[in-house]
Amino acid sequence: MNGSVNKVILVGNLGKNPEVRKLESGALLARFSIATSEQYTDKLSGKRIENTDWHDIVTWRGLAEVSEKFLKKGMKVYIEGKLKKRTWTDKDGQQRHNVDIVADELTILSKLEPKQKTKHSYSSENANKITSRIEDIENQPDDSLPF
């Protein structure tokens, strides 16, 4: 079908450290969940209500390496990817379904520990040749700013 789009953009916090495994093919796979929250005020009670949703994220190859090396529980991340439905049969013979977000871009929004000082933004196409937008901005001379 021409003209279709499958794109997801999320900003959220990791619920736990990524689970990483190497497949028989040699490809590296990382799985982790991030929480996104929205808040509103209940009109009847006046109380602040927070709703949290959990999203299953999958990263492959270079992004899986980055996930394993840098991502930790509680970190805030920006994820771009696509929805992918997974179907499998569990050990009891029941058919199971899940919808994952297969990430093709990952940006670490949390401050890294000093020993982890590195680039912050990664994509599946160039996970080993990444530039950090923050570092690029910090390295600009002040006289190039228009104010």
Helices and strands as residue ranges (DSSP letters): E 8-14, E 19-22, E 28-41, E 48-60, H 61-70, E 76-89, E 95-108, G 114-116, E 121-123, H 133-138, G 142-144
